[in-house]
C-alpha cells in the first residue's frame, strides 16, 4: 500500500493545478460578465454547456480506464495500452467534431437560441483536439507523477486565458472571438498532453498489452451508462432553465450555479490519486475493512477540515461574492450559488473511485439511472406548475443528495461498516457550529451595520474569520498540521 504521506503530496499537486485552473476560469468569467451583454455571455456559456454535456457521451467512460488497467499490467505493456485508449479518443473526437458541426442548427433550435448555430460551428474543432488529452491525470497519477498534472493544467489554462479573454479586452471582441481563442488554446493543450501521456513510459521497452479492446469496453461502457445518466442529473437544470427561461436568466444561473473551487479541487485530486490505489487493492484482494476503510476515513476527515470552513463562509457571504466577482447586475446569481453550496457539504464524499474500482460499476450505474429519471420528471413538473428557475435548482439539489446517500449505502456494504461510521460526526459539529456563529455575527457587522464596499467587506470578513477560526481550532483541538506536514517532510 502507498504511504499516506506520499498520497497527500500527490493530492497536493493535483489540487494546485485545479486551484489555478478555477482561478483563471473565474477571471475569464469576470471579464466576460463585464464586457459582454448578458445575452452574448449566455450564448458563450451555452456553447460550453453543450460541449461539456456531449463530452460525457463521446468519452465512453474511457478516461477512467487508464487508472483502472495501468496498475494491473506490466510496465512494458503500459505504452501499448496507453496507445490503444488514445487511438479510441482520436476516433471519438473526430466523430464528435463532425456531428457538432452538422447538428448545430438542431441544437440551436432545441435551446431556442439562433446565435448558437454559428458559435457551435466555430467551436467544432475543439473535441478533435481535446478528447485525446482525456485521461492524462489517470496516467500520471498511476506513476506518481502528479507534479506534471499541475504543470500541464497551469500552462494550458494560462494559454486559454490569454487566447480567450485577452482579445476580448484588447480588441473588444465578441463571443465568437472568445471561441476562436479557445480553439487555438485547445491545440496547444493537445500537443502538450500527447507528450506527457507517454512521458512516464518513454524509456520502457514496448510490449503488446494483454488488455484487449473488448476488456476496455467491458469496463468503460457501464461507466458510460452511469456517466450519461449522471450528466442528465447534473445538466437537467441547465437545459430547463435555458429552454424555458432564456439566455439572460441562463447567464445569471451559470454564474451562480458553480461548485466552490476548493471542493472540486480537493475531491477531484483525491479521486485522481486514490483510483489506481483502490484498483490495485481490489486486484490484490485485501481486507477492505482493515486496509481500505482507514484510507476512506482519513481522506474524509482531512477533506472536511479543508472544505467545510470555506463552504460556510461562501454560503453566508454569497451575495457579496457574486457582486464582487460579476457586478451588481449578477447579485441574483447568489440564490443559485447558495443552493449549489448546500450540495458541496456532501460532494466531498469520494465514493466513485471506491465503487468503480471495487467492481460495483453496475450498482453505480443503476443508481444514476433511477435518479436521472426522477430529476427530469420532477424538474419538468416544476416548470409546468411552479414555473420558477429557483425551483428547478432546488429539485436538482434534492435529487443529487438522494443519489449520494444511496451510493453511500453501497459503500457501507463494501467496507462492512454501518452508515454513520462513514461520517466524522464530532469533527463536523466542531467545524460547522462555531463557524456559523462567527460568520453570522460578521455578516451583521460588515454588511448590515457598516455597509462597506464589497471587496473591503470580503477582505475584512475573511481575515477576521481565519483569525477567529484559528482560535476555535486550538480550543477544539482540530489538527491541521497533519495535512500540511507531509508537504514539507520527506520520508
Secondary structure as a PSIPRED ss2 file (coil, helix, strand):
# PSIPRED VFORMAT (PSIPRED V4.0)

   1 X C   1.000  0.000  0.000
   2 X C   1.000  0.000  0.000
   3 X C   1.000  0.000  0.000
   4 X H   0.000  1.000  0.000
   5 X H   0.000  1.000  0.000
   6 X H   0.000  1.000  0.000
   7 X H   0.000  1.000  0.000
   8 X H   0.000  1.000  0.000
   9 X H   0.000  1.000  0.000
  10 X H   0.000  1.000  0.000
  11 X H   0.000  1.000  0.000
  12 X H   0.000  1.000  0.000
  13 X H   0.000  1.000  0.000
  14 X H   0.000  1.000  0.000
  15 X H   0.000  1.000  0.000
  16 X H   0.000  1.000  0.000
  17 X H   0.000  1.000  0.000
  18 X H   0.000  1.000  0.000
  19 X H   0.000  1.000  0.000
  20 X H   0.000  1.000  0.000
  21 X H   0.000  1.000  0.000
  22 X H   0.000  1.000  0.000
  23 X H   0.000  1.000  0.000
  24 X H   0.000  1.000  0.000
  25 X H   0.000  1.000  0.000
  26 X H   0.000  1.000  0.000
  27 X H   0.000  1.000  0.000
  28 X H   0.000  1.000  0.000
  29 X H   0.000  1.000  0.000
  30 X H   0.000  1.000  0.000
  31 X H   0.000  1.000  0.000
  32 X H   0.000  1.000  0.000
  33 X H   0.000  1.000  0.000
  34 X H   0.000  1.000  0.000
  35 X H   0.000  1.000  0.000
  36 X C   1.000  0.000  0.000
  37 X C   1.000  0.000  0.000
  38 X H   0.000  1.000  0.000
  39 X H   0.000  1.000  0.000
  40 X H   0.000  1.000  0.000
  41 X H   0.000  1.000  0.000
  42 X H   0.000  1.000  0.000
  43 X H   0.000  1.000  0.000
  44 X H   0.000  1.000  0.000
  45 X H   0.000  1.000  0.000
  46 X H   0.000  1.000  0.000
  47 X H   0.000  1.000  0.000
  48 X H   0.000  1.000  0.000
  49 X H   0.000  1.000  0.000
  50 X H   0.000  1.000  0.000
  51 X H   0.000  1.000  0.000
  52 X H   0.000  1.000  0.000
  53 X H   0.000  1.000  0.000
  54 X H   0.000  1.000  0.000
  55 X H   0.000  1.000  0.000
  56 X H   0.000  1.000  0.000
  57 X H   0.000  1.000  0.000
  58 X H   0.000  1.000  0.000
  59 X H   0.000  1.000  0.000
  60 X C   1.000  0.000  0.000
  61 X C   1.000  0.000  0.000
  62 X C   1.000  0.000  0.000
  63 X H   0.000  1.000  0.000
  64 X H   0.000  1.000  0.000
  65 X H   0.000  1.000  0.000
  66 X H   0.000  1.000  0.000
  67 X H   0.000  1.000  0.000
  68 X H   0.000  1.000  0.000
  69 X H   0.000  1.000  0.000
  70 X H   0.000  1.000  0.000
  71 X H   0.000  1.000  0.000
  72 X H   0.000  1.000  0.000
  73 X C   1.000  0.000  0.000
  74 X C   1.000  0.000  0.000
  75 X H   0.000  1.000  0.000
  76 X H   0.000  1.000  0.000
  77 X H   0.000  1.000  0.000
  78 X H   0.000  1.000  0.000
  79 X H   0.000  1.000  0.000
  80 X H   0.000  1.000  0.000
  81 X H   0.000  1.000  0.000
  82 X H   0.000  1.000  0.000
  83 X H   0.000  1.000  0.000
  84 X H   0.000  1.000  0.000
  85 X H   0.000  1.000  0.000
  86 X H   0.000  1.000  0.000
  87 X H   0.000  1.000  0.000
  88 X H   0.000  1.000  0.000
  89 X H   0.000  1.000  0.000
  90 X H   0.000  1.000  0.000
  91 X H   0.000  1.000  0.000
  92 X H   0.000  1.000  0.000
  93 X H   0.000  1.000  0.000
  94 X H   0.000  1.000  0.000
  95 X H   0.000  1.000  0.000
  96 X H   0.000  1.000  0.000
  97 X H   0.000  1.000  0.000
  98 X H   0.000  1.000  0.000
  99 X H   0.000  1.000  0.000
 100 X H   0.000  1.000  0.000
 101 X H   0.000  1.000  0.000
 102 X H   0.000  1.000  0.000
 103 X C   1.000  0.000  0.000
 104 X H   0.000  1.000  0.000
 105 X H   0.000  1.000  0.000
 106 X H   0.000  1.000  0.000
 107 X H   0.000  1.000  0.000
 108 X H   0.000  1.000  0.000
 109 X H   0.000  1.000  0.000
 110 X H   0.000  1.000  0.000
 111 X C   1.000  0.000  0.000
 112 X C   1.000  0.000  0.000
 113 X C   1.000  0.000  0.000
 114 X C   1.000  0.000  0.000
 115 X H   0.000  1.000  0.000
 116 X H   0.000  1.000  0.000
 117 X H   0.000  1.000  0.000
 118 X H   0.000  1.000  0.000
 119 X H   0.000  1.000  0.000
 120 X H   0.000  1.000  0.000
 121 X H   0.000  1.000  0.000
 122 X H   0.000  1.000  0.000
 123 X H   0.000  1.000  0.000
 124 X C   1.000  0.000  0.000
 125 X H   0.000  1.000  0.000
 126 X H   0.000  1.000  0.000
 127 X H   0.000  1.000  0.000
 128 X H   0.000  1.000  0.000
 129 X H   0.000  1.000  0.000
 130 X H   0.000  1.000  0.000
 131 X H   0.000  1.000  0.000
 132 X H   0.000  1.000  0.000
 133 X H   0.000  1.000  0.000
 134 X C   1.000  0.000  0.000
 135 X C   1.000  0.000  0.000
 136 X H   0.000  1.000  0.000
 137 X H   0.000  1.000  0.000
 138 X H   0.000  1.000  0.000
 139 X H   0.000  1.000  0.000
 140 X H   0.000  1.000  0.000
 141 X H   0.000  1.000  0.000
 142 X H   0.000  1.000  0.000
 143 X C   1.000  0.000  0.000
 144 X C   1.000  0.000  0.000
 145 X C   1.000  0.000  0.000
 146 X C   1.000  0.000  0.000
 147 X H   0.000  1.000  0.000
 148 X H   0.000  1.000  0.000
 149 X H   0.000  1.000  0.000
 150 X H   0.000  1.000  0.000
 151 X H   0.000  1.000  0.000
 152 X H   0.000  1.000  0.000
 153 X H   0.000  1.000  0.000
 154 X H   0.000  1.000  0.000
 155 X H   0.000  1.000  0.000
 156 X H   0.000  1.000  0.000
 157 X H   0.000  1.000  0.000
 158 X H   0.000  1.000  0.000
 159 X H   0.000  1.000  0.000
 160 X H   0.000  1.000  0.000
 161 X H   0.000  1.000  0.000
 162 X H   0.000  1.000  0.000
 163 X H   0.000  1.000  0.000
 164 X H   0.000  1.000  0.000
 165 X H   0.000  1.000  0.000
 166 X H   0.000  1.000  0.000
 167 X H   0.000  1.000  0.000
 168 X H   0.000  1.000  0.000
 169 X H   0.000  1.000  0.000
 170 X H   0.000  1.000  0.000
 171 X C   1.000  0.000  0.000
 172 X C   1.000  0.000  0.000
 173 X C   1.000  0.000  0.000
 174 X C   1.000  0.000  0.000
 175 X H   0.000  1.000  0.000
 176 X H   0.000  1.000  0.000
 177 X H   0.000  1.000  0.000
 178 X H   0.000  1.000  0.000
 179 X H   0.000  1.000  0.000
 180 X H   0.000  1.000  0.000
 181 X H   0.000  1.000  0.000
 182 X H   0.000  1.000  0.000
 183 X H   0.000  1.000  0.000
 184 X H   0.000  1.000  0.000
 185 X H   0.000  1.000  0.000
 186 X H   0.000  1.000  0.000
 187 X H   0.000  1.000  0.000
 188 X H   0.000  1.000  0.000
 189 X H   0.000  1.000  0.000
 190 X H   0.000  1.000  0.000
 191 X H   0.000  1.000  0.000
 192 X H   0.000  1.000  0.000
 193 X H   0.000  1.000  0.000
 194 X H   0.000  1.000  0.000
 195 X H   0.000  1.000  0.000
 196 X H   0.000  1.000  0.000
 197 X H   0.000  1.000  0.000
 198 X H   0.000  1.000  0.000
 199 X H   0.000  1.000  0.000
 200 X C   1.000  0.000  0.000
 201 X C   1.000  0.000  0.000
 202 X C   1.000  0.000  0.000
 203 X C   1.000  0.000  0.000
 204 X C   1.000  0.000  0.000
 205 X C   1.000  0.000  0.000
 206 X C   1.000  0.000  0.000
 207 X C   1.000  0.000  0.000
 208 X C   1.000  0.000  0.000
 209 X C   1.000  0.000  0.000
 210 X C   1.000  0.000  0.000
 211 X C   1.000  0.000  0.000
 212 X C   1.000  0.000  0.000
 213 X H   0.000  1.000  0.000
 214 X H   0.000  1.000  0.000
 215 X H   0.000  1.000  0.000
 216 X H   0.000  1.000  0.000
 217 X H   0.000  1.000  0.000
 218 X H   0.000  1.000  0.000
 219 X H   0.000  1.000  0.000
 220 X H   0.000  1.000  0.000
 221 X H   0.000  1.000  0.000
 222 X H   0.000  1.000  0.000
 223 X H   0.000  1.000  0.000
 224 X H   0.000  1.000  0.000
 225 X H   0.000  1.000  0.000
 226 X H   0.000  1.000  0.000
 227 X H   0.000  1.000  0.000
 228 X H   0.000  1.000  0.000
 229 X H   0.000  1.000  0.000
 230 X H   0.000  1.000  0.000
 231 X H   0.000  1.000  0.000
 232 X H   0.000  1.000  0.000
 233 X H   0.000  1.000  0.000
 234 X H   0.000  1.000  0.000
 235 X H   0.000  1.000  0.000
 236 X H   0.000  1.000  0.000
 237 X H   0.000  1.000  0.000
 238 X H   0.000  1.000  0.000
 239 X H   0.000  1.000  0.000
 240 X H   0.000  1.000  0.000
 241 X H   0.000  1.000  0.000
 242 X H   0.000  1.000  0.000
 243 X H   0.000  1.000  0.000
 244 X H   0.000  1.000  0.000
 245 X H   0.000  1.000  0.000
 246 X H   0.000  1.000  0.000
 247 X H   0.000  1.000  0.000
 248 X H   0.000  1.000  0.000
 249 X H   0.000  1.000  0.000
 250 X H   0.000  1.000  0.000
 251 X H   0.000  1.000  0.000
 252 X H   0.000  1.000  0.000
 253 X H   0.000  1.000  0.000
 254 X H   0.000  1.000  0.000
 255 X H   0.000  1.000  0.000
 256 X H   0.000  1.000  0.000
 257 X C   1.000  0.000  0.000
 258 X C   1.000  0.000  0.000
 259 X C   1.000  0.000  0.000
 260 X C   1.000  0.000  0.000
 261 X H   0.000  1.000  0.000
 262 X H   0.000  1.000  0.000
 263 X H   0.000  1.000  0.000
 264 X H   0.000  1.000  0.000
 265 X H   0.000  1.000  0.000
 266 X H   0.000  1.000  0.000
 267 X H   0.000  1.000  0.000
 268 X H   0.000  1.000  0.000
 269 X H   0.000  1.000  0.000
 270 X H   0.000  1.000  0.000
 271 X H   0.000  1.000  0.000
 272 X H   0.000  1.000  0.000
 273 X H   0.000  1.000  0.000
 274 X H   0.000  1.000  0.000
 275 X H   0.000  1.000  0.000
 276 X H   0.000  1.000  0.000
 277 X H   0.000  1.000  0.000
 278 X H   0.000  1.000  0.000
 279 X H   0.000  1.000  0.000
 280 X H   0.000  1.000  0.000
 281 X H   0.000  1.000  0.000
 282 X H   0.000  1.000  0.000
 283 X H   0.000  1.000  0.000
 284 X H   0.000  1.000  0.000
 285 X C   1.000  0.000  0.000
 286 X C   1.000  0.000  0.000
 287 X C   1.000  0.000  0.000
 288 X H   0.000  1.000  0.000
 289 X H   0.000  1.000  0.000
 290 X H   0.000  1.000  0.000
 291 X H   0.000  1.000  0.000
 292 X H   0.000  1.000  0.000
 293 X H   0.000  1.000  0.000
 294 X H   0.000  1.000  0.000
 295 X H   0.000  1.000  0.000
 296 X H   0.000  1.000  0.000
 297 X H   0.000  1.000  0.000
 298 X H   0.000  1.000  0.000
 299 X H   0.000  1.000  0.000
 300 X H   0.000  1.000  0.000
 301 X H   0.000  1.000  0.000
 302 X H   0.000  1.000  0.000
 303 X H   0.000  1.000  0.000
 304 X H   0.000  1.000  0.000
 305 X H   0.000  1.000  0.000
 306 X H   0.000  1.000  0.000
 307 X H   0.000  1.000  0.000
 308 X H   0.000  1.000  0.000
 309 X H   0.000  1.000  0.000
 310 X H   0.000  1.000  0.000
 311 X H   0.000  1.000  0.000
 312 X H   0.000  1.000  0.000
 313 X H   0.000  1.000  0.000
 314 X H   0.000  1.000  0.000
 315 X H   0.000  1.000  0.000
 316 X H   0.000  1.000  0.000
 317 X C   1.000  0.000  0.000
 318 X H   0.000  1.000  0.000
 319 X H   0.000  1.000  0.000
 320 X H   0.000  1.000  0.000
 321 X H   0.000  1.000  0.000
 322 X H   0.000  1.000  0.000
 323 X H   0.000  1.000  0.000
 324 X H   0.000  1.000  0.000
 325 X H   0.000  1.000  0.000
 326 X H   0.000  1.000  0.000
 327 X C   1.000  0.000  0.000
 328 X H   0.000  1.000  0.000
 329 X H   0.000  1.000  0.000
 330 X H   0.000  1.000  0.000
 331 X C   1.000  0.000  0.000
 332 X C   1.000  0.000  0.000
 333 X H   0.000  1.000  0.000
 334 X H   0.000  1.000  0.000
 335 X H   0.000  1.000  0.000
 336 X H   0.000  1.000  0.000
 337 X H   0.000  1.000  0.000
 338 X H   0.000  1.000  0.000
 339 X H   0.000  1.000  0.000
 340 X H   0.000  1.000  0.000
 341 X H   0.000  1.000  0.000
 342 X H   0.000  1.000  0.000
 343 X H   0.000  1.000  0.000
 344 X H   0.000  1.000  0.000
 345 X C   1.000  0.000  0.000
 346 X C   1.000  0.000  0.000
 347 X C   1.000  0.000  0.000
 348 X C   1.000  0.000  0.000
 349 X C   1.000  0.000  0.000
 350 X C   1.000  0.000  0.000
 351 X C   1.000  0.000  0.000
 352 X H   0.000  1.000  0.000
 353 X H   0.000  1.000  0.000
 354 X H   0.000  1.000  0.000
 355 X H   0.000  1.000  0.000
 356 X H   0.000  1.000  0.000
 357 X H   0.000  1.000  0.000
 358 X C   1.000  0.000  0.000
 359 X C   1.000  0.000  0.000
 360 X C   1.000  0.000  0.000
 361 X H   0.000  1.000  0.000
 362 X H   0.000  1.000  0.000
 363 X H   0.000  1.000  0.000
 364 X H   0.000  1.000  0.000
 365 X H   0.000  1.000  0.000
 366 X H   0.000  1.000  0.000
 367 X H   0.000  1.000  0.000
 368 X H   0.000  1.000  0.000
 369 X H   0.000  1.000  0.000
 370 X H   0.000  1.000  0.000
 371 X H   0.000  1.000  0.000
 372 X H   0.000  1.000  0.000
 373 X H   0.000  1.000  0.000
 374 X H   0.000  1.000  0.000
 375 X H   0.000  1.000  0.000
 376 X H   0.000  1.000  0.000
 377 X H   0.000  1.000  0.000
 378 X H   0.000  1.000  0.000
 379 X H   0.000  1.000  0.000
 380 X H   0.000  1.000  0.000
 381 X H   0.000  1.000  0.000
 382 X H   0.000  1.000  0.000
 383 X H   0.000  1.000  0.000
 384 X H   0.000  1.000  0.000
 385 X H   0.000  1.000  0.000
 386 X C   1.000  0.000  0.000
 387 X C   1.000  0.000  0.000
 388 X C   1.000  0.000  0.000
 389 X H   0.000  1.000  0.000
 390 X H   0.000  1.000  0.000
 391 X H   0.000  1.000  0.000
 392 X H   0.000  1.000  0.000
 393 X H   0.000  1.000  0.000
 394 X H   0.000  1.000  0.000
 395 X H   0.000  1.000  0.000
 396 X H   0.000  1.000  0.000
 397 X H   0.000  1.000  0.000
 398 X H   0.000  1.000  0.000
 399 X H   0.000  1.000  0.000
 400 X H   0.000  1.000  0.000
 401 X H   0.000  1.000  0.000
 402 X H   0.000  1.000  0.000
 403 X H   0.000  1.000  0.000
 404 X H   0.000  1.000  0.000
 405 X H   0.000  1.000  0.000
 406 X H   0.000  1.000  0.000
 407 X H   0.000  1.000  0.000
 408 X H   0.000  1.000  0.000
 409 X H   0.000  1.000  0.000
 410 X H   0.000  1.000  0.000
 411 X H   0.000  1.000  0.000
 412 X H   0.000  1.000  0.000
 413 X H   0.000  1.000  0.000
 414 X H   0.000  1.000  0.000
 415 X H   0.000  1.000  0.000
 416 X C   1.000  0.000  0.000
 417 X C   1.000  0.000  0.000
 418 X C   1.000  0.000  0.000
 419 X H   0.000  1.000  0.000
 420 X H   0.000  1.000  0.000
 421 X H   0.000  1.000  0.000
 422 X H   0.000  1.000  0.000
 423 X C   1.000  0.000  0.000
 424 X C   1.000  0.000  0.000
 425 X H   0.000  1.000  0.000
 426 X H   0.000  1.000  0.000
 427 X H   0.000  1.000  0.000
 428 X H   0.000  1.000  0.000
 429 X H   0.000  1.000  0.000
 430 X H   0.000  1.000  0.000
 431 X H   0.000  1.000  0.000
 432 X H   0.000  1.000  0.000
 433 X H   0.000  1.000  0.000
 434 X H   0.000  1.000  0.000
 435 X H   0.000  1.000  0.000
 436 X H   0.000  1.000  0.000
 437 X H   0.000  1.000  0.000
 438 X H   0.000  1.000  0.000
 439 X H   0.000  1.000  0.000
 440 X H   0.000  1.000  0.000
 441 X H   0.000  1.000  0.000
 442 X H   0.000  1.000  0.000
 443 X H   0.000  1.000  0.000
 444 X H   0.000  1.000  0.000
 445 X H   0.000  1.000  0.000
 446 X H   0.000  1.000  0.000
 447 X H   0.000  1.000  0.000
 448 X H   0.000  1.000  0.000
 449 X H   0.000  1.000  0.000
 450 X C   1.000  0.000  0.000
 451 X C   1.000  0.000  0.000
 452 X C   1.000  0.000  0.000
 453 X C   1.000  0.000  0.000
 454 X H   0.000  1.000  0.000
 455 X H   0.000  1.000  0.000
 456 X H   0.000  1.000  0.000
 457 X H   0.000  1.000  0.000
 458 X H   0.000  1.000  0.000
 459 X H   0.000  1.000  0.000
 460 X H   0.000  1.000  0.000
 461 X H   0.000  1.000  0.000
 462 X H   0.000  1.000  0.000
 463 X H   0.000  1.000  0.000
 464 X H   0.000  1.000  0.000
 465 X H   0.000  1.000  0.000
 466 X H   0.000  1.000  0.000
 467 X H   0.000  1.000  0.000
 468 X H   0.000  1.000  0.000
 469 X H   0.000  1.000  0.000
 470 X H   0.000  1.000  0.000
 471 X H   0.000  1.000  0.000
 472 X H   0.000  1.000  0.000
 473 X H   0.000  1.000  0.000
 474 X H   0.000  1.000  0.000
 475 X H   0.000  1.000  0.000
 476 X H   0.000  1.000  0.000
 477 X C   1.000  0.000  0.000
 478 X C   1.000  0.000  0.000
 479 X C   1.000  0.000  0.000
 480 X C   1.000  0.000  0.000
 481 X H   0.000  1.000  0.000
 482 X H   0.000  1.000  0.000
 483 X H   0.000  1.000  0.000
 484 X H   0.000  1.000  0.000
 485 X H   0.000  1.000  0.000
 486 X H   0.000  1.000  0.000
 487 X H   0.000  1.000  0.000
 488 X C   1.000  0.000  0.000
 489 X C   1.000  0.000  0.000
 490 X C   1.000  0.000  0.000
 491 X C   1.000  0.000  0.000
